[in-house]
Amino acid sequence: MADEQHGKPMEYVTVEIYDQTYHLYGQDPDHIRELAAFVDAKMRAVAAEGRTVDSLRVAVLAALNLADELSLSGSANVDVGRARAASLRGLLDEVLEVERKTAS
């Protein structure tokens, strides 16, 4: 039986971020794909401006850039921003856990 939250079934979706394939689980595969494309673009922009080739460092710098953009987006959207940040943090935790497992 599929996990359901808010009436929508959870689905697996495969995305590619910074030349790495990730298998994620969520309610809105299209939204997850959009987020992945956004993160991929941010990581590529950070990599193009920097000198590091370490994907973990690029990811952290991209996350800092995204956090900065979120913090500057205004206090009117604080609750929405916090919810999105929590969601992104969960996705990032999943990705980093997979990275740790494959690096070992």
Gaussian input, Z-matrix of N, CA and C with variables (Angstrom, degrees):
# hf/3-21g

backbone

0 1
 N
 C     1     B1
 C     2     B2     1     A1
 N     3     B3     2     A2     1     D1
 C     4     B4     3     A3     2     D2
 C     5     B5     4     A4     3     D3
 N     6     B6     5     A5     4     D4
 C     7     B7     6     A6     5     D5
 C     8     B8     7     A7     6     D6
 N     9     B9     8     A8     7     D7
 C    10    B10     9     A9     8     D8
 C    11    B11    10    A10     9     D9
 N    12    B12    11    A11    10    D10
 C    13    B13    12    A12    11    D11
 C    14    B14    13    A13    12    D12
 N    15    B15    14    A14    13    D13
 C    16    B16    15    A15    14    D14
 C    17    B17    16    A16    15    D15
 N    18    B18    17    A17    16    D16
 C    19    B19    18    A18    17    D17
 C    20    B20    19    A19    18    D18
 N    21    B21    20    A20    19    D19
 C    22    B22    21    A21    20    D20
 C    23    B23    22    A22    21    D21
 N    24    B24    23    A23    22    D22
 C    25    B25    24    A24    23    D23
 C    26    B26    25    A25    24    D24
 N    27    B27    26    A26    25    D25
 C    28    B28    27    A27    26    D26
 C    29    B29    28    A28    27    D27
 N    30    B30    29    A29    28    D28
 C    31    B31    30    A30    29    D29
 C    32    B32    31    A31    30    D30
 N    33    B33    32    A32    31    D31
 C    34    B34    33    A33    32    D32
 C    35    B35    34    A34    33    D33
 N    36    B36    35    A35    34    D34
 C    37    B37    36    A36    35    D35
 C    38    B38    37    A37    36    D36
 N    39    B39    38    A38    37    D37
 C    40    B40    39    A39    38    D38
 C    41    B41    40    A40    39    D39
 N    42    B42    41    A41    40    D40
 C    43    B43    42    A42    41    D41
 C    44    B44    43    A43    42    D42
 N    45    B45    44    A44    43    D43
 C    46    B46    45    A45    44    D44
 C    47    B47    46    A46    45    D45
 N    48    B48    47    A47    46    D46
 C    49    B49    48    A48    47    D47
 C    50    B50    49    A49    48    D48
 N    51    B51    50    A50    49    D49
 C    52    B52    51    A51    50    D50
 C    53    B53    52    A52    51    D51
 N    54    B54    53    A53    52    D52
 C    55    B55    54    A54    53    D53
 C    56    B56    55    A55    54    D54
 N    57    B57    56    A56    55    D55
 C    58    B58    57    A57    56    D56
 C    59    B59    58    A58    57    D57
 N    60    B60    59    A59    58    D58
 C    61    B61    60    A60    59    D59
 C    62    B62    61    A61    60    D60
 N    63    B63    62    A62    61    D61
 C    64    B64    63    A63    62    D62
 C    65    B65    64    A64    63    D63
 N    66    B66    65    A65    64    D64
 C    67    B67    66    A66    65    D65
 C    68    B68    67    A67    66    D66
 N    69    B69    68    A68    67    D67
 C    70    B70    69    A69    68    D68
 C    71    B71    70    A70    69    D69
 N    72    B72    71    A71    70    D70
 C    73    B73    72    A72    71    D71
 C    74    B74    73    A73    72    D72
 N    75    B75    74    A74    73    D73
 C    76    B76    75    A75    74    D74
 C    77    B77    76    A76    75    D75
 N    78    B78    77    A77    76    D76
 C    79    B79    78    A78    77    D77
 C    80    B80    79    A79    78    D78
 N    81    B81    80    A80    79    D79
 C    82    B82    81    A81    80    D80
 C    83    B83    82    A82    81    D81
 N    84    B84    83    A83    82    D82
 C    85    B85    84    A84    83    D83
 C    86    B86    85    A85    84    D84
 N    87    B87    86    A86    85    D85
 C    88    B88    87    A87    86    D86
 C    89    B89    88    A88    87    D87
 N    90    B90    89    A89    88    D88
 C    91    B91    90    A90    89    D89
 C    92    B92    91    A91    90    D90
 N    93    B93    92    A92    91    D91
 C    94    B94    93    A93    92    D92
 C    95    B95    94    A94    93    D93
 N    96    B96    95    A95    94    D94
 C    97    B97    96    A96    95    D95
 C    98    B98    97    A97    96    D96
 N    99    B99    98    A98    97    D97
 C   100   B100    99    A99    98    D98
 C   101   B101   100   A100    99    D99
 N   102   B102   101   A101   100   D100
 C   103   B103   102   A102   101   D101
 C   104   B104   103   A103   102   D102
 N   105   B105   104   A104   103   D103
 C   106   B106   105   A105   104   D104
 C   107   B107   106   A106   105   D105
 N   108   B108   107   A107   106   D106
 C   109   B109   108   A108   107   D107
 C   110   B110   109   A109   108   D108
 N   111   B111   110   A110   109   D109
 C   112   B112   111   A111   110   D110
 C   113   B113   112   A112   111   D111
 N   114   B114   113   A113   112   D112
 C   115   B115   114   A114   113   D113
 C   116   B116   115   A115   114   D114
 N   117   B117   116   A116   115   D115
 C   118   B118   117   A117   116   D116
 C   119   B119   118   A118   117   D117
 N   120   B120   119   A119   118   D118
 C   121   B121   120   A120   119   D119
 C   122   B122   121   A121   120   D120
 N   123   B123   122   A122   121   D121
 C   124   B124   123   A123   122   D122
 C   125   B125   124   A124   123   D123
 N   126   B126   125   A125   124   D124
 C   127   B127   126   A126   125   D125
 C   128   B128   127   A127   126   D126
 N   129   B129   128   A128   127   D127
 C   130   B130   129   A129   128   D128
 C   131   B131   130   A130   129   D129
 N   132   B132   131   A131   130   D130
 C   133   B133   132   A132   131   D131
 C   134   B134   133   A133   132   D132
 N   135   B135   134   A134   133   D133
 C   136   B136   135   A135   134   D134
 C   137   B137   136   A136   135   D135
 N   138   B138   137   A137   136   D136
 C   139   B139   138   A138   137   D137
 C   140   B140   139   A139   138   D138
 N   141   B141   140   A140   139   D139
 C   142   B142   141   A141   140   D140
 C   143   B143   142   A142   141   D141
 N   144   B144   143   A143   142   D142
 C   145   B145   144   A144   143   D143
 C   146   B146   145   A145   144   D144
 N   147   B147   146   A146   145   D145
 C   148   B148   147   A147   146   D146
 C   149   B149   148   A148   147   D147
 N   150   B150   149   A149   148   D148
 C   151   B151   150   A150   149   D149
 C   152   B152   151   A151   150   D150
 N   153   B153   152   A152   151   D151
 C   154   B154   153   A153   152   D152
 C   155   B155   154   A154   153   D153
 N   156   B156   155   A155   154   D154
 C   157   B157   156   A156   155   D155
 C   158   B158   157   A157   156   D156
 N   159   B159   158   A158   157   D157
 C   160   B160   159   A159   158   D158
 C   161   B161   160   A160   159   D159
 N   162   B162   161   A161   160   D160
 C   163   B163   162   A162   161   D161
 C   164   B164   163   A163   162   D162
 N   165   B165   164   A164   163   D163
 C   166   B166   165   A165   164   D164
 C   167   B167   166   A166   165   D165
 N   168   B168   167   A167   166   D166
 C   169   B169   168   A168   167   D167
 C   170   B170   169   A169   168   D168
 N   171   B171   170   A170   169   D169
 C   172   B172   171   A171   170   D170
 C   173   B173   172   A172   171   D171
 N   174   B174   173   A173   172   D172
 C   175   B175   174   A174   173   D173
 C   176   B176   175   A175   174   D174
 N   177   B177   176   A176   175   D175
 C   178   B178   177   A177   176   D176
 C   179   B179   178   A178   177   D177
 N   180   B180   179   A179   178   D178
 C   181   B181   180   A180   179   D179
 C   182   B182   181   A181   180   D180
 N   183   B183   182   A182   181   D181
 C   184   B184   183   A183   182   D182
 C   185   B185   184   A184   183   D183
 N   186   B186   185   A185   184   D184
 C   187   B187   186   A186   185   D185
 C   188   B188   187   A187   186   D186
 N   189   B189   188   A188   187   D187
 C   190   B190   189   A189   188   D188
 C   191   B191   190   A190   189   D189
 N   192   B192   191   A191   190   D190
 C   193   B193   192   A192   191   D191
 C   194   B194   193   A193   192   D192
 N   195   B195   194   A194   193   D193
 C   196   B196   195   A195   194   D194
 C   197   B197   196   A196   195   D195
 N   198   B198   197   A197   196   D196
 C   199   B199   198   A198   197   D197
 C   200   B200   199   A199   198   D198
 N   201   B201   200   A200   199   D199
 C   202   B202   201   A201   200   D200
 C   203   B203   202   A202   201   D201
 N   204   B204   203   A203   202   D202
 C   205   B205   204   A204   203   D203
 C   206   B206   205   A205   204   D204
 N   207   B207   206   A206   205   D205
 C   208   B208   207   A207   206   D206
 C   209   B209   208   A208   207   D207
 N   210   B210   209   A209   208   D208
 C   211   B211   210   A210   209   D209
 C   212   B212   211   A211   210   D210
 N   213   B213   212   A212   211   D211
 C   214   B214   213   A213   212   D212
 C   215   B215   214   A214   213   D213
 N   216   B216   215   A215   214   D214
 C   217   B217   216   A216   215   D215
 C   218   B218   217   A217   216   D216
 N   219   B219   218   A218   217   D217
 C   220   B220   219   A219   218   D218
 C   221   B221   220   A220   219   D219
 N   222   B222   221   A221   220   D220
 C   223   B223   222   A222   221   D221
 C   224   B224   223   A223   222   D222
 N   225   B225   224   A224   223   D223
 C   226   B226   225   A225   224   D224
 C   227   B227   226   A226   225   D225
 N   228   B228   227   A227   226   D226
 C   229   B229   228   A228   227   D227
 C   230   B230   229   A229   228   D228
 N   231   B231   230   A230   229   D229
 C   232   B232   231   A231   230   D230
 C   233   B233   232   A232   231   D231
 N   234   B234   233   A233   232   D232
 C   235   B235   234   A234   233   D233
 C   236   B236   235   A235   234   D234
 N   237   B237   236   A236   235   D235
 C   238   B238   237   A237   236   D236
 C   239   B239   238   A238   237   D237
 N   240   B240   239   A239   238   D238
 C   241   B241   240   A240   239   D239
 C   242   B242   241   A241   240   D240
 N   243   B243   242   A242   241   D241
 C   244   B244   243   A243   242   D242
 C   245   B245   244   A244   243   D243
 N   246   B246   245   A245   244   D244
 C   247   B247   246   A246   245   D245
 C   248   B248   247   A247   246   D246
 N   249   B249   248   A248   247   D247
 C   250   B250   249   A249   248   D248
 C   251   B251   250   A250   249   D249
 N   252   B252   251   A251   250   D250
 C   253   B253   252   A252   251   D251
 C   254   B254   253   A253   252   D252
 N   255   B255   254   A254   253   D253
 C   256   B256   255   A255   254   D254
 C   257   B257   256   A256   255   D255
 N   258   B258   257   A257   256   D256
 C   259   B259   258   A258   257   D257
 C   260   B260   259   A259   258   D258
 N   261   B261   260   A260   259   D259
 C   262   B262   261   A261   260   D260
 C   263   B263   262   A262   261   D261
 N   264   B264   263   A263   262   D262
 C   265   B265   264   A264   263   D263
 C   266   B266   265   A265   264   D264
 N   267   B267   266   A266   265   D265
 C   268   B268   267   A267   266   D266
 C   269   B269   268   A268   267   D267
 N   270   B270   269   A269   268   D268
 C   271   B271   270   A270   269   D269
 C   272   B272   271   A271   270   D270
 N   273   B273   272   A272   271   D271
 C   274   B274   273   A273   272   D272
 C   275   B275   274   A274   273   D273
 N   276   B276   275   A275   274   D274
 C   277   B277   276   A276   275   D275
 C   278   B278   277   A277   276   D276
 N   279   B279   278   A278   277   D277
 C   280   B280   279   A279   278   D278
 C   281   B281   280   A280   279   D279
 N   282   B282   281   A281   280   D280
 C   283   B283   282   A282   281   D281
 C   284   B284   283   A283   282   D282
 N   285   B285   284   A284   283   D283
 C   286   B286   285   A285   284   D284
 C   287   B287   286   A286   285   D285
 N   288   B288   287   A287   286   D286
 C   289   B289   288   A288   287   D287
 C   290   B290   289   A289   288   D288
 N   291   B291   290   A290   289   D289
 C   292   B292   291   A291   290   D290
 C   293   B293   292   A292   291   D291
 N   294   B294   293   A293   292   D292
 C   295   B295   294   A294   293   D293
 C   296   B296   295   A295   294   D294
 N   297   B297   296   A296   295   D295
 C   298   B298   297   A297   296   D296
 C   299   B299   298   A298   297   D297
 N   300   B300   299   A299   298   D298
 C   301   B301   300   A300   299   D299
 C   302   B302   301   A301   300   D300
 N   303   B303   302   A302   301   D301
 C   304   B304   303   A303   302   D302
 C   305   B305   304   A304   303   D303
 N   306   B306   305   A305   304   D304
 C   307   B307   306   A306   305   D305
 C   308   B308   307   A307   306   D306
 N   309   B309   308   A308   307   D307
 C   310   B310   309   A309   308   D308
 C   311   B311   310   A310   309   D309

   B1=1.4404
   B2=1.5268
   B3=1.3169
   B4=1.4580
   B5=1.5187
   B6=1.3446
   B7=1.4598
   B8=1.5146
   B9=1.3204
   B10=1.4595
   B11=1.5141
   B12=1.3202
   B13=1.4436
   B14=1.5191
   B15=1.3034
   B16=1.4630
   B17=1.5290
   B18=1.3325
   B19=1.4581
   B20=1.5086
   B21=1.3143
   B22=1.4594
   B23=1.5197
   B24=1.3238
   B25=1.4680
   B26=1.5340
   B27=1.3062
   B28=1.4569
   B29=1.5253
   B30=1.3202
   B31=1.4635
   B32=1.5197
   B33=1.3397
   B34=1.4574
   B35=1.5197
   B36=1.3177
   B37=1.4547
   B38=1.5292
   B39=1.3160
   B40=1.4548
   B41=1.5142
   B42=1.3293
   B43=1.4637
   B44=1.5211
   B45=1.3131
   B46=1.4562
   B47=1.5252
   B48=1.3215
   B49=1.4538
   B50=1.5228
   B51=1.3156
   B52=1.4575
   B53=1.5300
   B54=1.3335
   B55=1.4678
   B56=1.5254
   B57=1.3198
   B58=1.4598
   B59=1.5233
   B60=1.3073
   B61=1.4536
   B62=1.5209
   B63=1.3393
   B64=1.4614
   B65=1.5164
   B66=1.3211
   B67=1.4525
   B68=1.5256
   B69=1.3199
   B70=1.4602
   B71=1.5152
   B72=1.3023
   B73=1.4490
   B74=1.5166
   B75=1.3259
   B76=1.4529
   B77=1.5132
   B78=1.3250
   B79=1.4660
   B80=1.5155
   B81=1.3142
   B82=1.4553
   B83=1.5244
   B84=1.3335
   B85=1.4609
   B86=1.5317
   B87=1.3218
   B88=1.4634
   B89=1.5318
   B90=1.3208
   B91=1.4677
   B92=1.5238
   B93=1.3161
   B94=1.4657
   B95=1.5214
   B96=1.3313
   B97=1.4675
   B98=1.5272
   B99=1.3294
   B100=1.4700
   B101=1.5286
   B102=1.3279
   B103=1.4601
   B104=1.5289
   B105=1.3147
   B106=1.4653
   B107=1.5284
   B108=1.3225
   B109=1.4670
   B110=1.5268
   B111=1.3244
   B112=1.4627
   B113=1.5289
   B114=1.3369
   B115=1.4621
   B116=1.5283
   B117=1.3173
   B118=1.4629
   B119=1.5288
   B120=1.3215
   B121=1.4639
   B122=1.5244
   B123=1.3216
   B124=1.4730
   B125=1.5234
   B126=1.3310
   B127=1.4592
   B128=1.5269
   B129=1.3177
   B130=1.4658
   B131=1.5246
   B132=1.3307
   B133=1.4649
   B134=1.5232
   B135=1.3307
   B136=1.4676
   B137=1.5306
   B138=1.3266
   B139=1.4655
   B140=1.5259
   B141=1.3251
   B142=1.4628
   B143=1.5290
   B144=1.3334
   B145=1.4611
   B146=1.5243
   B147=1.3173
   B148=1.4631
   B149=1.5083
   B150=1.3116
   B151=1.4612
   B152=1.5201
   B153=1.3052
   B154=1.4606
   B155=1.5229
   B156=1.3176
   B157=1.4618
   B158=1.5250
   B159=1.3196
   B160=1.4584
   B161=1.5272
   B162=1.3308
   B163=1.4653
   B164=1.5239
   B165=1.3213
   B166=1.4630
   B167=1.5296
   B168=1.3109
   B169=1.4640
   B170=1.5293
   B171=1.3247
   B172=1.4606
   B173=1.5228
   B174=1.3419
   B175=1.4611
   B176=1.5229
   B177=1.3236
   B178=1.4669
   B179=1.5247
   B180=1.3192
   B181=1.4641
   B182=1.5279
   B183=1.3243
   B184=1.4653
   B185=1.5248
   B186=1.3334
   B187=1.4637
   B188=1.5275
   B189=1.3189
   B190=1.4618
   B191=1.5268
   B192=1.3230
   B193=1.4622
   B194=1.5239
   B195=1.3185
   B196=1.4607
   B197=1.5286
   B198=1.3240
   B199=1.4697
   B200=1.5194
   B201=1.3290
   B202=1.4586
   B203=1.5240
   B204=1.3190
   B205=1.4671
   B206=1.5209
   B207=1.3236
   B208=1.4550
   B209=1.5245
   B210=1.3167
   B211=1.4640
   B212=1.5205
   B213=1.3148
   B214=1.4599
   B215=1.5237
   B216=1.3321
   B217=1.4703
   B218=1.5250
   B219=1.3171
   B220=1.4631
   B221=1.5081
   B222=1.3116
   B223=1.4582
   B224=1.5184
   B225=1.3305
   B226=1.4648
   B227=1.5227
   B228=1.3166
   B229=1.4554
   B230=1.5233
   B231=1.3157
   B232=1.4573
   B233=1.5168
   B234=1.3348
   B235=1.4638
   B236=1.5272
   B237=1.3125
   B238=1.4638
   B239=1.5271
   B240=1.3160
   B241=1.4629
   B242=1.5092
   B243=1.3220
   B244=1.4709
   B245=1.5268
   B246=1.3135
   B247=1.4742
   B248=1.5237
   B249=1.3188
   B250=1.4744
   B251=1.5165
   B252=1.3157
   B253=1.4644
   B254=1.5244
   B255=1.3168
   B256=1.4673
   B257=1.5148
   B258=1.3193
   B259=1.4596
   B260=1.5261
   B261=1.3311
   B262=1.4625
   B263=1.5199
   B264=1.3348
   B265=1.4585
   B266=1.5326
   B267=1.3230
   B268=1.4601
   B269=1.5179
   B270=1.3316
   B271=1.4603
   B272=1.5239
   B273=1.3254
   B274=1.4566
   B275=1.5255
   B276=1.3244
   B277=1.4634
   B278=1.5253
   B279=1.3313
   B280=1.4641
   B281=1.5172
   B282=1.3194
   B283=1.4611
   B284=1.5236
   B285=1.3277
   B286=1.4560
   B287=1.5182
   B288=1.3225
   B289=1.4675
   B290=1.5251
   B291=1.3183
   B292=1.4664
   B293=1.5225
   B294=1.3512
   B295=1.4651
   B296=1.5288
   B297=1.3246
   B298=1.4712
   B299=1.5206
   B300=1.3196
   B301=1.4573
   B302=1.5197
   B303=1.3263
   B304=1.4641
   B305=1.5189
   B306=1.3333
   B307=1.4678
   B308=1.5199
   B309=1.3205
   B310=1.4788
   B311=1.4907
   A1=109.01
   A2=117.61
   A3=122.08
   A4=110.66
   A5=114.81
   A6=119.70
   A7=108.71
   A8=116.63
   A9=120.58
   A10=109.53
   A11=114.73
   A12=120.86
   A13=105.79
   A14=117.30
   A15=122.70
   A16=111.42
   A17=117.76
   A18=121.53
   A19=115.81
   A20=119.45
   A21=121.36
   A22=109.12
   A23=117.96
   A24=119.68
   A25=110.85
   A26=115.51
   A27=121.36
   A28=108.21
   A29=116.17
   A30=121.17
   A31=109.96
   A32=114.91
   A33=119.98
   A34=108.42
   A35=115.09
   A36=120.76
   A37=107.30
   A38=116.00
   A39=121.90
   A40=108.64
   A41=115.82
   A42=121.18
   A43=108.77
   A44=115.08
   A45=120.53
   A46=108.46
   A47=114.66
   A48=121.42
   A49=107.63
   A50=115.49
   A51=122.41
   A52=110.40
   A53=114.03
   A54=123.66
   A55=114.53
   A56=116.65
   A57=121.54
   A58=108.64
   A59=116.61
   A60=121.60
   A61=109.56
   A62=115.15
   A63=121.50
   A64=108.98
   A65=115.31
   A66=122.39
   A67=106.56
   A68=115.90
   A69=121.59
   A70=110.24
   A71=115.75
   A72=123.68
   A73=107.74
   A74=118.10
   A75=120.16
   A76=112.40
   A77=114.85
   A78=120.62
   A79=113.86
   A80=117.59
   A81=120.51
   A82=109.84
   A83=117.51
   A84=120.59
   A85=113.83
   A86=117.40
   A87=119.58
   A88=110.83
   A89=116.14
   A90=120.17
   A91=110.05
   A92=116.93
   A93=120.83
   A94=110.18
   A95=117.36
   A96=120.80
   A97=111.26
   A98=116.90
   A99=120.79
   A100=110.81
   A101=116.66
   A102=120.43
   A103=110.77
   A104=116.08
   A105=120.09
   A106=111.11
   A107=116.83
   A108=120.43
   A109=110.70
   A110=116.38
   A111=121.04
   A112=110.50
   A113=116.70
   A114=121.09
   A115=109.95
   A116=117.42
   A117=121.12
   A118=110.55
   A119=116.63
   A120=120.77
   A121=110.95
   A122=116.90
   A123=120.88
   A124=109.82
   A125=117.42
   A126=120.82
   A127=111.15
   A128=116.78
   A129=120.26
   A130=111.28
   A131=116.43
   A132=119.82
   A133=110.56
   A134=117.17
   A135=121.55
   A136=109.63
   A137=116.82
   A138=120.92
   A139=111.25
   A140=116.80
   A141=120.98
   A142=111.56
   A143=116.81
   A144=121.12
   A145=112.72
   A146=116.85
   A147=119.99
   A148=112.12
   A149=113.44
   A150=120.24
   A151=112.10
   A152=117.54
   A153=119.91
   A154=111.15
   A155=115.50
   A156=121.16
   A157=110.45
   A158=116.00
   A159=121.66
   A160=109.04
   A161=116.71
   A162=120.11
   A163=112.73
   A164=118.34
   A165=119.83
   A166=110.35
   A167=117.47
   A168=120.80
   A169=110.75
   A170=116.49
   A171=120.40
   A172=109.72
   A173=117.02
   A174=120.99
   A175=111.32
   A176=116.81
   A177=119.98
   A178=110.29
   A179=117.62
   A180=120.39
   A181=111.26
   A182=116.68
   A183=119.93
   A184=110.16
   A185=117.23
   A186=120.86
   A187=110.91
   A188=116.70
   A189=119.97
   A190=110.90
   A191=116.71
   A192=120.38
   A193=110.98
   A194=116.78
   A195=120.73
   A196=110.68
   A197=117.04
   A198=120.69
   A199=110.35
   A200=116.44
   A201=120.46
   A202=110.55
   A203=116.89
   A204=120.58
   A205=110.96
   A206=116.22
   A207=120.85
   A208=111.06
   A209=116.46
   A210=119.33
   A211=111.90
   A212=117.34
   A213=121.33
   A214=113.05
   A215=116.38
   A216=119.93
   A217=113.08
   A218=117.78
   A219=120.11
   A220=112.49
   A221=114.47
   A222=119.94
   A223=112.89
   A224=118.45
   A225=120.75
   A226=111.10
   A227=116.57
   A228=120.95
   A229=112.00
   A230=118.17
   A231=121.71
   A232=111.79
   A233=118.17
   A234=120.63
   A235=111.09
   A236=116.60
   A237=120.57
   A238=109.49
   A239=115.92
   A240=120.41
   A241=112.30
   A242=116.40
   A243=119.75
   A244=110.78
   A245=116.75
   A246=120.12
   A247=110.42
   A248=115.77
   A249=119.24
   A250=110.82
   A251=117.00
   A252=120.50
   A253=110.33
   A254=116.86
   A255=120.25
   A256=110.90
   A257=116.56
   A258=120.84
   A259=110.79
   A260=116.00
   A261=120.32
   A262=111.23
   A263=116.40
   A264=120.37
   A265=109.55
   A266=116.92
   A267=120.66
   A268=111.85
   A269=116.31
   A270=120.09
   A271=110.56
   A272=117.03
   A273=120.99
   A274=110.92
   A275=117.34
   A276=120.79
   A277=110.60
   A278=116.27
   A279=120.09
   A280=110.91
   A281=116.55
   A282=121.59
   A283=110.61
   A284=117.21
   A285=120.33
   A286=111.88
   A287=117.18
   A288=120.30
   A289=110.67
   A290=116.85
   A291=120.97
   A292=109.08
   A293=117.39
   A294=121.70
   A295=110.18
   A296=116.11
   A297=120.34
   A298=110.81
   A299=116.95
   A300=120.97
   A301=111.51
   A302=117.64
   A303=120.10
   A304=112.18
   A305=117.76
   A306=120.93
   A307=111.71
   A308=116.68
   A309=120.85
   A310=111.45
   D1=130.16
   D2=-177.93
   D3=-73.41
   D4=142.47
   D5=174.03
   D6=-67.68
   D7=138.06
   D8=178.77
   D9=-130.47
   D10=142.44
   D11=177.03
   D12=-142.75
   D13=129.57
   D14=-178.54
   D15=59.99
   D16=30.07
   D17=174.32
   D18=81.46
   D19=-5.62
   D20=-179.60
   D21=-104.97
   D22=133.49
   D23=178.63
   D24=-71.33
   D25=147.25
   D26=175.53
   D27=-78.31
   D28=141.07
   D29=-178.92
   D30=-133.87
   D31=151.91
   D32=172.78
   D33=-85.82
   D34=144.10
   D35=176.18
   D36=-140.94
   D37=139.95
   D38=178.34
   D39=-104.67
   D40=128.41
   D41=179.62
   D42=-131.06
   D43=163.30
   D44=175.29
   D45=-122.50
   D46=126.13
   D47=178.57
   D48=-129.07
   D49=119.78
   D50=176.42
   D51=53.29
   D52=49.35
   D53=176.64
   D54=65.12
   D55=20.19
   D56=175.74
   D57=-121.53
   D58=139.21
   D59=179.28
   D60=-94.17
   D61=133.93
   D62=179.35
   D63=-128.21
   D64=139.84
   D65=176.49
   D66=-107.87
   D67=109.97
   D68=-175.42
   D69=-112.48
   D70=166.65
   D71=-174.09
   D72=-131.84
   D73=123.20
   D74=179.72
   D75=-167.72
   D76=178.48
   D77=-176.15
   D78=-85.17
   D79=-23.74
   D80=-174.16
   D81=-130.31
   D82=88.21
   D83=-177.43
   D84=-56.79
   D85=-36.92
   D86=179.52
   D87=-64.55
   D88=-41.00
   D89=178.71
   D90=-65.65
   D91=-41.67
   D92=177.94
   D93=-61.24
   D94=-42.33
   D95=177.59
   D96=-62.12
   D97=-41.43
   D98=177.94
   D99=-62.94
   D100=-44.38
   D101=178.22
   D102=-62.26
   D103=-43.18
   D104=179.67
   D105=-62.31
   D106=-42.06
   D107=177.98
   D108=-63.73
   D109=-38.95
   D110=179.13
   D111=-65.42
   D112=-45.77
   D113=179.09
   D114=-64.53
   D115=-41.82
   D116=177.88
   D117=-58.85
   D118=-45.98
   D119=179.72
   D120=-63.27
   D121=-41.13
   D122=179.99
   D123=-65.19
   D124=-43.46
   D125=179.39
   D126=-63.06
   D127=-41.53
   D128=179.44
   D129=-66.06
   D130=-36.87
   D131=177.30
   D132=-65.77
   D133=-43.00
   D134=178.48
   D135=-62.81
   D136=-44.86
   D137=-178.92
   D138=-64.00
   D139=-37.24
   D140=-179.43
   D141=-67.40
   D142=-30.01
   D143=-178.25
   D144=-89.80
   D145=-19.27
   D146=-174.79
   D147=-106.51
   D148=-175.82
   D149=-178.90
   D150=-111.20
   D151=-2.50
   D152=-176.51
   D153=-87.10
   D154=144.10
   D155=175.12
   D156=-112.27
   D157=-3.21
   D158=179.19
   D159=-71.80
   D160=115.53
   D161=-174.58
   D162=-63.79
   D163=-30.57
   D164=177.88
   D165=-67.01
   D166=-42.75
   D167=177.83
   D168=-64.67
   D169=-40.98
   D170=177.22
   D171=-61.23
   D172=-41.61
   D173=179.74
   D174=-63.80
   D175=-42.39
   D176=-179.93
   D177=-65.61
   D178=-43.49
   D179=178.37
   D180=-64.15
   D181=-39.21
   D182=176.93
   D183=-64.76
   D184=-40.66
   D185=178.14
   D186=-62.58
   D187=-40.47
   D188=177.54
   D189=-63.58
   D190=-41.43
   D191=176.95
   D192=-62.00
   D193=-44.13
   D194=179.54
   D195=-64.90
   D196=-40.91
   D197=178.29
   D198=-62.97
   D199=-40.05
   D200=178.16
   D201=-63.47
   D202=-45.87
   D203=178.08
   D204=-60.00
   D205=-41.30
   D206=179.25
   D207=-64.55
   D208=-42.79
   D209=-178.77
   D210=-67.59
   D211=-28.21
   D212=-179.84
   D213=-86.50
   D214=-5.70
   D215=-174.98
   D216=-73.99
   D217=-7.10
   D218=176.08
   D219=108.80
   D220=150.13
   D221=-177.61
   D222=-77.92
   D223=-12.65
   D224=179.75
   D225=-64.10
   D226=-27.01
   D227=-177.66
   D228=-108.41
   D229=26.33
   D230=-175.24
   D231=-59.49
   D232=-48.18
   D233=-178.19
   D234=-64.59
   D235=-42.48
   D236=177.66
   D237=-64.11
   D238=-43.12
   D239=179.11
   D240=-62.43
   D241=-41.57
   D242=178.72
   D243=-64.33
   D244=-41.47
   D245=179.23
   D246=-64.26
   D247=-43.38
   D248=178.35
   D249=-65.56
   D250=-41.80
   D251=178.96
   D252=-61.42
   D253=-41.70
   D254=178.48
   D255=-63.15
   D256=-40.77
   D257=178.05
   D258=-64.07
   D259=-45.87
   D260=179.15
   D261=-65.43
   D262=-37.49
   D263=178.12
   D264=-61.52
   D265=-41.14
   D266=178.08
   D267=-63.23
   D268=-43.37
   D269=177.73
   D270=-64.07
   D271=-43.05
   D272=179.12
   D273=-63.17
   D274=-40.31
   D275=177.34
   D276=-59.52
   D277=-42.33
   D278=178.68
   D279=-62.69
   D280=-44.99
   D281=-178.75
   D282=-64.08
   D283=-44.85
   D284=-179.70
   D285=-66.18
   D286=-34.97
   D287=177.32
   D288=-63.95
   D289=-41.70
   D290=177.19
   D291=-64.11
   D292=-42.70
   D293=177.55
   D294=-57.24
   D295=-46.53
   D296=-178.33
   D297=-62.43
   D298=-41.45
   D299=-178.62
   D300=-67.63
   D301=-39.93
   D302=-178.73
   D303=-77.83
   D304=-22.94
   D305=178.80
   D306=-79.34
   D307=-20.96
   D308=-177.35
   D309=-78.16

